[in-house]
């Protein structure tokens, strides 16, 4: 794998990043959306077997290739598994030309000051070493902001960049994801504090170092333009955050230089019961619409 090729593909942004990283508590919801009820498995291993089969079906579809899907974020178990006898990250790059990323956070701590930090990750260095060996290009780590609390948001951003620096030390590209909850009344105010804190952290990074940012679609179009244009940002990507695919695409198209990194909005409409033709057509429609919104700006 060529890190330079992967960096160029992500930096050009001629497509979007698929978020295929549902884990733990979000897996049953993802399977239900896919048409598989909870009585279809008897233990956690069976559940993850089913979700891996779903992800493999998406990845192997003709609609899922590097001309429109430039990257994909994987759950740790997906990285450790194979598709057609090939390790998943290797399959993504060699067979689909899709850059592989890994979700590394272990979930959220309890809310404090209107925000949820990431839980401690004492085994992160070991996981990052495994990711490098598996051919992973970068990582993703998520926190949540549910109030325009200056101290809470500052703590979120400081933790995100501390983890990002740990990721960088392994030669991997961090996607820093401080998600703002879309339903809060003070969303715009939270975004203003978040932008200020991110810019301060970016300005403090050494010259030549770059990170990526994954952010909730902002209330004001192009509000994150200073982050998009910052020399220490490889790419800004957007999460759908609970918006429908059509609404997320509409908002995304209004933000110059920002591309999608959708999860639920990508798999919307896909069902285990569909024929291969129906499945591929549904996925192609989703990929085409999200790609168009991602390159519109």
Buried (B, 14 or more C-beta within 10 A) or exposed (E): BEBEEBBEBBBEBBBBBBBBBBBEEBBBEBBEBBEBEEEEBEEEEEBBBBBBBBBBBBBBBEBBBBEBBBBBBBBBBBBBBEBEEEBBBBBBBEBBBBBBBBBBBBEBBEEEBBBBBBEEBEEBEEBBEBBEEBBBBBBBBBBBBBBBBBEBBBBBBBBBBEBBBBBBEBEBBBBBBBBBBBEBEBBBBBBBBBBBBBBEBBEEBEEEEBBBBBBBBBBEBBBBBBBBEBEBBBBBBBBBBEBEBEBBBBBBBBBBBBBBBBBBBBBBBBEBEBEEEEBBBBBBBBBEBBBBBBBBB
